Amino acid sequence: MIDRDTVVQAARDLRVERSLKFLFAAVSLSALAACSTLGSSGPSSREVSHADSRQVGNADIRVIDLTDTVARSLISSEKAADFAGAFGDGSPVSAIIGQGDVLTVTIWESPPAALFGMLGDQTEIKAATDLETARRTDMPQEMVDANGTVSIPFVGTIRAAGRTPRELESLIAARLKGIANRPQVIVGILRNATSNVTVIGKVVTSGRVPLTPRGERLLDVLAVAGGVTEKLEKTTIQVSRASQVVSMPLETLIRDPRQNIRLQPDDVVTAIYQPYSFIALGAINVPSEVNFEATGITLAQALGRIGGLQDNRADTKGIFVFRLEDPTHLDPALVAGAQLTPDGKLPVIYRVDLGDPRAFFIAQSFAIHDRDVLYVSNAPGVDLQKFVSIVSQMAFSVIGISNAVTGN
């Protein structure tokens, strides 16, 4: 005869076994589901490498391996014009009177005649011989009118525009000859309205800076404007002359005396605050936006600024730089047939293999651009590690539940 307690225990064991089988099946399904939903910091290296078969904004994507040849080609094509190369050093402006200039006219005459005795401010100065006293008369300030002329008492209307102060002095003295006693004339330009440089942007005082025969240079004009208001390494200086516009970092201008060019009339100098930055994402220590100087940084420096790669996650063969590239900087064979963005750019992904020691030399010459995206993909084994970890945690949970059930 079968014992009743034995039957009850057998039934209990059967229920426990069925419950454990159901629990194990549920755990297995959850693990399989988790395998397809594991978290990630972005696309895998394989997915990025195959992005050249896709489009973004109707523009084709190109994936380019960053080799020494590619890096050298980019350096050559991206070399920007500098001030010395674009404008040359130039020469000092000549003191030519123009419309709108304000002139000072001083006339000296010897006694006994006093033609200008009732005009302007007068000063009597003894001559070197002490035999006679010269009289100086300061005429009211004269602005050169729209016709290029000025009007001087006893001289009349006279053309000043297009002449130097010395030429105008001779002309006035010639007209006074015979009516003034040994006249001597001095003409000066009090305010220059024609030979000026406009300084604007991030400077203490924006305005027009007059040029003189001394030959004012770029840093001279910035100093007259009070200097820049932003950090030196974040400031770019732009010089516009006619239809030509050239920009350079202020730091480079200061370091290279050749770039401190002489300015010419009607030049426009603009101080621009331009905080460059790139975005760092993926298997790195701290994904972030990283600012850098106007003088630029290389890929090697960029990797250093983000603290390098995460050893337990990063794929050394999956370092990518995403950029909207100027197609003229690339090999025409790579651009041929490619659909560009509306503003004429080509979406390019530069692929770097840091598993190759040579890549570190290439990274020292590859320049990071403003708004680049630096992405480090996960190593292929990272997802497997995550899956094993999930399964292990679930297995330990099943064992714990089993022990708790069988122990009751």
Backbone torsions as a table, in degrees:
resi	resn	phi	psi	omega
1	MET	NA	129.9	-177.6
2	ILE	-77.3	134.2	-179.6
3	ASP	-70.7	139.4	-178.0
4	ARG	-63.4	-39.5	-179.1
5	ASP	-64.6	-33.7	178.7
6	THR	-65.6	-42.0	178.8
7	VAL	-62.9	-43.7	-179.0
8	VAL	-63.2	-42.1	-179.9
9	GLN	-65.3	-39.0	179.3
10	ALA	-63.6	-41.4	178.8
11	ALA	-64.2	-39.4	179.2
12	ARG	-65.1	-44.1	-180.0
13	ASP	-61.7	-36.6	179.7
14	LEU	-65.6	-41.2	178.6
15	ARG	-66.1	-40.1	178.8
16	VAL	-63.0	-43.3	-179.4
17	GLU	-62.6	-42.9	178.5
18	ARG	-64.8	-39.3	-179.8
19	SER	-64.8	-41.7	179.8
20	LEU	-66.3	-38.6	178.2
21	LYS	-63.6	-42.0	179.4
22	PHE	-64.6	-42.7	-179.5
23	LEU	-64.5	-41.3	179.7
24	PHE	-64.3	-39.2	178.2
25	ALA	-64.4	-40.6	178.9
26	ALA	-65.0	-41.7	178.5
27	VAL	-62.8	-41.7	-179.6
28	SER	-63.2	-43.8	178.5
29	LEU	-63.5	-39.9	179.0
30	SER	-64.3	-39.4	179.5
31	ALA	-65.8	-41.6	178.6
32	LEU	-64.3	-38.6	177.7
33	ALA	-66.1	-39.0	-179.7
34	ALA	-65.6	-28.5	-179.2
35	CYS	-60.7	-31.7	-178.7
36	SER	-95.2	-2.6	-178.4
37	THR	-125.2	21.6	178.6
38	LEU	-62.6	141.3	179.5
39	GLY	-65.8	153.7	179.6
40	SER	-152.3	155.0	-179.8
41	SER	-89.5	-1.2	-178.9
42	GLY	158.0	-172.8	-178.6
43	PRO	-66.1	154.5	177.6
44	SER	-74.3	167.0	178.4
45	SER	-59.2	-38.6	179.8
46	ARG	-64.6	-42.6	-179.1
47	GLU	-65.1	-40.8	179.3
48	VAL	-66.7	-40.5	-177.7
49	SER	-64.2	-24.4	179.2
50	HIS	-98.6	13.7	-178.3
51	ALA	-71.6	-14.5	-178.2
52	ASP	-71.8	-3.1	175.1
53	SER	-94.8	5.5	-176.6
54	ARG	-118.7	176.1	177.7
55	GLN	-129.6	157.0	172.5
56	VAL	-135.2	120.4	-177.7
57	GLY	59.4	38.0	-179.2
58	ASN	67.2	9.7	178.1
59	ALA	-106.1	141.1	179.5
60	ASP	-74.7	148.3	177.2
61	ILE	-102.8	138.9	175.8
62	ARG	-118.9	129.6	174.7
63	VAL	-103.2	120.0	-173.7
64	ILE	-122.9	126.3	174.7
65	ASP	-70.8	128.5	-178.7
66	LEU	-81.1	96.6	178.3
67	THR	-104.6	173.7	178.3
68	ASP	-62.1	-37.7	179.5
69	THR	-64.2	-44.0	179.6
70	VAL	-64.2	-43.8	-178.7
71	ALA	-63.1	-42.7	179.6
72	ARG	-66.4	-37.8	178.5
73	SER	-64.1	-40.9	178.9
74	LEU	-66.1	-40.5	178.9
75	ILE	-60.5	-43.2	-178.3
76	SER	-66.6	-43.1	-175.3
77	SER	-78.5	-26.4	-176.3
78	GLU	-91.4	-2.1	-178.3
79	LYS	-62.8	112.5	-174.7
80	ALA	-80.9	153.5	176.2
81	ALA	-68.4	143.6	175.9
82	ASP	-109.2	172.4	-176.1
83	PHE	-63.6	-44.3	-177.6
84	ALA	-63.6	-41.2	-179.2
85	GLY	-73.2	-36.3	-175.9
86	ALA	-80.3	-39.7	-172.8
87	PHE	-112.7	-19.6	-173.7
88	GLY	74.4	173.8	-177.9
89	ASP	-76.4	-29.8	178.5
90	GLY	75.5	-176.2	-179.3
91	SER	-133.8	156.1	179.0
92	PRO	-59.9	147.7	178.9
93	VAL	-73.3	146.9	175.5
94	SER	-83.9	152.1	-178.0
95	ALA	-80.7	81.0	178.5
96	ILE	-103.7	128.1	179.1
97	ILE	-73.5	138.6	179.9
98	GLY	-134.4	173.1	179.4
99	GLN	-61.0	135.8	179.6
100	GLY	90.8	-12.9	177.3
101	ASP	-67.0	145.3	176.4
102	VAL	-104.2	125.0	-174.6
103	LEU	-109.2	149.5	168.1
104	THR	-110.5	134.4	-178.6
105	VAL	-125.9	120.5	177.0
106	THR	-117.1	129.0	-177.6
107	ILE	-118.8	129.2	177.0
108	TRP	-108.5	138.0	174.4
109	GLU	-142.5	151.8	-176.9
110	SER	-98.1	145.0	175.5
111	PRO	-66.8	162.9	12.3
112	PRO	-84.5	-11.7	-177.8
113	ALA	-70.2	149.4	178.1
114	ALA	-142.5	66.5	-176.3
115	LEU	-59.1	-37.5	-176.9
116	PHE	-104.6	26.6	-176.0
117	GLY	-59.9	-28.7	-177.3
118	MET	-102.0	9.0	-175.3
119	LEU	-117.7	141.7	168.3
120	GLY	60.6	-170.6	178.6
121	ASP	-86.1	135.6	-175.5
122	GLN	-120.9	146.8	176.3
123	THR	-139.0	131.4	177.6
124	GLU	-98.6	129.6	-179.2
125	ILE	-129.9	130.8	178.8
126	LYS	-73.2	137.9	177.3
127	ALA	-74.1	169.0	-176.5
128	ALA	-60.8	-26.9	-177.2
129	THR	-85.2	-10.4	-177.0
130	ASP	62.7	8.8	-179.7
131	LEU	-88.3	-19.5	-178.6
132	GLU	-149.3	162.5	-178.6
133	THR	-119.1	124.3	177.9
134	ALA	-84.5	146.6	-179.5
135	ARG	-117.0	129.0	-180.0
136	ARG	-106.5	135.0	178.2
137	THR	-124.3	120.5	176.5
138	ASP	-91.3	114.0	-179.2
139	MET	-75.6	155.0	174.7
140	PRO	-57.4	147.9	179.4
141	GLN	-58.7	137.7	-176.5
142	GLU	-118.8	129.2	174.1
143	MET	-98.8	132.1	178.1
144	VAL	-68.7	123.1	-174.2
145	ASP	-79.8	-177.2	-176.5
146	ALA	-63.1	-22.9	178.1
147	ASN	-87.3	-2.6	179.7
148	GLY	82.9	19.2	-175.6
149	THR	-118.5	162.6	171.7
150	VAL	-132.3	160.3	-179.2
151	SER	-120.3	124.1	-177.1
152	ILE	-124.9	132.1	-179.7
153	PRO	-54.8	138.0	179.7
154	PHE	68.0	-3.6	177.0
155	VAL	-111.0	-35.9	-179.3
156	GLY	87.6	-163.7	-179.8
157	THR	-79.7	131.2	-175.5
158	ILE	-139.2	141.9	-178.7
159	ARG	-78.9	126.4	-179.4
160	ALA	-111.1	-34.2	-176.5
161	ALA	-61.7	136.1	179.0
162	GLY	89.7	-4.8	179.6
163	ARG	-109.2	155.6	172.5
164	THR	-82.9	160.3	176.5
165	PRO	-56.6	-36.2	-179.9
166	ARG	-65.8	-39.8	179.0
167	GLU	-65.5	-40.8	179.8
168	LEU	-66.9	-36.5	177.0
169	GLU	-59.1	-46.7	-178.8
170	SER	-63.4	-38.6	-178.7
171	LEU	-67.5	-42.3	179.5
172	ILE	-66.5	-43.4	179.9
173	ALA	-62.0	-38.2	179.4
174	ALA	-64.7	-38.4	-179.8
175	ARG	-72.7	-25.2	-179.7
176	LEU	-85.9	-12.8	-177.7
177	LYS	-62.4	129.2	-178.8
178	GLY	98.3	-21.8	177.7
179	ILE	-116.0	-15.7	174.2
180	ALA	-124.0	149.1	-176.1
181	ASN	-83.0	109.2	-179.8
182	ARG	45.1	61.2	-176.5
183	PRO	-68.4	140.5	171.6
184	GLN	-124.6	136.6	-173.3
185	VAL	-125.9	138.2	173.7
186	ILE	-126.0	125.1	178.8
187	VAL	-116.8	131.0	176.7
188	GLY	-128.3	154.4	176.3
189	ILE	-97.3	107.3	-178.5
190	LEU	-75.3	-47.8	177.6
191	ARG	-132.0	126.6	-177.3
192	ASN	-94.7	117.8	-178.8
193	ALA	-101.4	-6.2	-173.3
194	THR	-114.5	-33.1	-179.2
195	SER	-105.7	79.7	-176.6
196	ASN	-131.0	157.5	172.8
197	VAL	-118.1	136.2	177.8
198	THR	-93.7	126.1	179.2
199	VAL	-116.6	121.7	-178.2
200	ILE	-137.8	177.6	176.8
201	GLY	96.9	-146.0	-174.8
202	LYS	-82.6	63.4	174.6
203	VAL	-122.2	162.0	-177.8
204	VAL	-64.0	-44.1	-178.0
205	THR	-133.9	108.1	175.6
206	SER	-76.7	150.7	178.4
207	GLY	162.4	-167.9	-179.8
208	ARG	-104.2	129.3	-178.3
209	VAL	-111.0	121.8	-178.9
210	PRO	-71.7	144.1	175.2
211	LEU	-99.4	145.1	-179.1
212	THR	-125.7	169.7	177.0
213	PRO	-60.6	-10.8	176.8
214	ARG	-62.9	-30.7	179.4
215	GLY	88.8	65.7	-177.6
216	GLU	-62.9	135.9	179.2
217	ARG	-101.1	173.3	-173.2
218	LEU	-58.9	-46.5	-179.7
219	LEU	-68.5	-29.7	175.5
220	ASP	-60.7	-46.4	-177.8
221	VAL	-66.3	-39.5	177.2
222	LEU	-64.3	-36.2	178.6
223	ALA	-67.0	-40.7	177.6
224	VAL	-61.7	-34.3	179.6
225	ALA	-78.7	2.2	176.9
226	GLY	92.7	3.4	-178.7
227	GLY	84.3	176.6	-178.5
228	VAL	-86.7	156.5	-176.8
229	THR	-98.4	-13.0	-179.5
230	GLU	-106.4	173.6	179.8
231	LYS	-60.8	140.7	-176.3
232	LEU	-56.5	-44.2	-175.6
233	GLU	-73.2	-9.5	179.1
234	LYS	-105.5	5.6	-173.5
235	THR	-109.8	134.1	175.8
236	THR	-114.1	137.6	178.4
237	ILE	-104.5	129.2	179.0
238	GLN	-117.2	131.0	177.1
239	VAL	-115.5	125.0	178.3
240	SER	-112.6	124.5	178.6
241	ARG	-134.6	113.8	-174.4
242	ALA	57.3	-122.3	-178.2
243	SER	-97.6	5.1	-176.4
244	GLN	-101.5	130.8	-179.5
245	VAL	-128.8	126.2	-179.3
246	VAL	-132.6	137.9	180.0
247	SER	-122.8	146.9	177.0
248	MET	-148.7	147.7	173.3
249	PRO	-62.6	139.6	179.2
250	LEU	-60.4	-35.7	-180.0
251	GLU	-61.4	-39.7	177.8
252	THR	-68.1	-39.6	178.4
253	LEU	-59.1	-40.2	-178.5
254	ILE	-72.3	-37.3	-176.8
255	ARG	-75.5	-27.4	-175.1
256	ASP	-113.0	101.2	-177.4
257	PRO	-59.3	-23.9	-179.3
258	ARG	-63.7	-26.6	-177.1
259	GLN	-81.8	-9.2	179.2
260	ASN	-83.5	71.1	-171.1
261	ILE	-76.7	158.5	170.6
262	ARG	-74.3	135.8	-179.9
263	LEU	-89.0	159.1	-178.4
264	GLN	-120.6	159.0	179.8
265	PRO	-53.4	139.4	177.4
266	ASP	74.4	7.7	170.8
267	ASP	-63.9	149.4	175.5
268	VAL	-119.9	121.0	179.4
269	VAL	-108.1	123.1	-177.7
270	THR	-121.9	125.5	174.1
271	ALA	-94.4	118.5	-173.3
272	ILE	-113.8	127.1	172.8
273	TYR	-85.5	114.2	-172.3
274	GLN	-133.5	88.3	179.1
275	PRO	-78.0	99.9	179.5
276	TYR	-73.3	151.0	178.4
277	SER	-158.4	158.8	171.4
278	PHE	-132.5	160.5	-179.7
279	ILE	-103.8	130.8	178.3
280	ALA	-113.6	123.7	-176.6
281	LEU	-135.2	165.2	173.6
282	GLY	99.6	-146.8	-173.1
283	ALA	-81.4	64.8	177.1
284	ILE	-125.9	171.4	-174.7
285	ASN	-68.5	-46.0	-178.3
286	VAL	-138.1	97.0	175.0
287	PRO	-59.5	131.4	-174.7
288	SER	-167.6	172.9	169.3
289	GLU	-95.5	127.8	-173.4
290	VAL	-115.6	122.2	176.9
291	ASN	-80.7	150.7	173.5
292	PHE	-145.3	168.0	-171.1
293	GLU	-74.6	161.6	179.4
294	ALA	-65.6	-22.3	178.1
295	THR	-73.6	-13.0	174.7
296	GLY	92.1	163.9	175.9
297	ILE	-138.2	162.2	178.7
298	THR	-97.0	171.0	178.0
299	LEU	-61.7	-38.7	178.7
300	ALA	-61.7	-42.5	177.7
301	GLN	-66.0	-38.6	179.6
302	ALA	-62.6	-42.7	177.7
303	LEU	-63.2	-36.0	177.5
304	GLY	-67.8	-37.1	-177.3
305	ARG	-71.3	-24.4	178.1
306	ILE	-91.8	7.1	177.0
307	GLY	81.9	16.9	179.0
308	GLY	78.5	-165.9	-177.6
309	LEU	-98.5	159.4	173.9
310	GLN	-81.1	118.7	-175.1
311	ASP	-60.4	-35.3	-174.8
312	ASN	-88.8	0.8	-177.8
313	ARG	-132.4	-35.1	-167.8
314	ALA	-71.7	143.3	173.2
315	ASP	-97.5	109.2	-176.6
316	THR	-64.2	-17.9	178.2
317	LYS	-94.6	3.3	-176.5
318	GLY	-123.3	53.2	175.0
319	ILE	-99.7	124.9	-174.2
320	PHE	-130.4	144.0	173.4
321	VAL	-120.4	116.3	-179.8
322	PHE	-93.3	130.4	-176.1
323	ARG	-152.0	142.0	167.7
324	LEU	-87.1	101.1	-168.5
325	GLU	-95.2	146.5	171.6
326	ASP	-72.7	118.2	-175.4
327	PRO	-61.1	-21.8	179.2
328	THR	-69.9	-14.5	179.3
329	HIS	-85.9	-5.1	-173.4
330	LEU	-110.2	163.6	174.4
331	ASP	-61.1	125.8	-179.1
332	PRO	-53.9	-28.7	179.4
333	ALA	-66.3	-29.9	179.1
334	LEU	-77.6	-26.0	-176.1
335	VAL	-92.1	-20.8	-175.3
336	ALA	-53.5	125.3	176.9
337	GLY	79.1	0.3	-177.0
338	ALA	-82.1	140.1	175.8
339	GLN	-83.7	126.3	-177.0
340	LEU	-95.2	167.3	174.9
341	THR	-72.9	166.0	180.0
342	PRO	-56.6	-28.0	179.3
343	ASP	-95.0	16.4	173.0
344	GLY	80.5	20.9	179.3
345	LYS	-101.8	159.4	177.8
346	LEU	-119.2	120.2	176.1
347	PRO	-64.9	117.7	-176.8
348	VAL	-124.7	138.8	173.6
349	ILE	-116.6	112.3	176.6
350	TYR	-86.9	125.8	-176.5
351	ARG	-104.6	129.2	-177.4
352	VAL	-120.9	132.3	177.4
353	ASP	-106.6	96.3	179.8
354	LEU	-77.7	-1.6	171.6
355	GLY	-72.4	-15.2	177.4
356	ASP	-97.5	117.7	-177.6
357	PRO	-55.0	-29.4	-179.8
358	ARG	-63.8	-23.8	-177.5
359	ALA	-63.6	-27.6	-179.3
360	PHE	-69.3	-32.0	174.9
361	PHE	-70.0	-40.1	178.4
362	ILE	-64.4	-39.3	-179.0
363	ALA	-63.9	-22.0	179.4
364	GLN	-77.9	-14.3	-179.3
365	SER	-113.8	-7.4	-179.9
366	PHE	-88.0	116.5	-175.7
367	ALA	-83.8	135.2	172.3
368	ILE	-82.1	136.6	179.1
369	HIS	-101.3	161.0	174.4
370	ASP	-59.3	132.6	177.7
371	ARG	74.6	11.9	171.8
372	ASP	-64.1	155.1	173.6
373	VAL	-116.9	118.1	177.0
374	LEU	-98.4	118.7	-175.3
375	TYR	-124.0	133.3	177.2
376	VAL	-116.1	117.4	-177.5
377	SER	-81.4	160.6	176.1
378	ASN	-73.5	147.1	175.5
379	ALA	-66.7	150.0	-177.7
380	PRO	-56.0	-32.2	-176.9
381	GLY	-79.5	-7.5	-176.8
382	VAL	-65.8	-43.4	-180.0
383	ASP	-64.0	-38.0	177.7
384	LEU	-64.2	-41.4	177.6
385	GLN	-61.0	-41.4	178.2
386	LYS	-63.0	-41.9	-179.2
387	PHE	-65.1	-45.4	178.6
388	VAL	-60.8	-39.7	179.0
389	SER	-63.1	-42.0	179.5
390	ILE	-64.7	-45.2	-179.9
391	VAL	-63.3	-39.7	-179.8
392	SER	-64.3	-43.1	179.1
393	GLN	-63.0	-40.3	179.5
394	MET	-69.1	-37.3	179.7
395	ALA	-63.7	-42.9	178.3
396	PHE	-64.4	-34.1	177.4
397	SER	-65.4	-41.8	179.4
398	VAL	-63.2	-43.1	179.9
399	ILE	-62.6	-40.9	180.0
400	GLY	-65.3	-41.2	178.9
401	ILE	-66.0	-41.5	179.9
402	SER	-60.0	-45.1	-179.6
403	ASN	-63.5	-38.1	179.8
404	ALA	-67.9	-38.8	-179.1
405	VAL	-69.6	-47.9	-177.3
406	THR	-68.9	-21.5	-179.8
407	GLY	-79.8	-15.5	179.3
408	ASN	-79.8	NA	NA
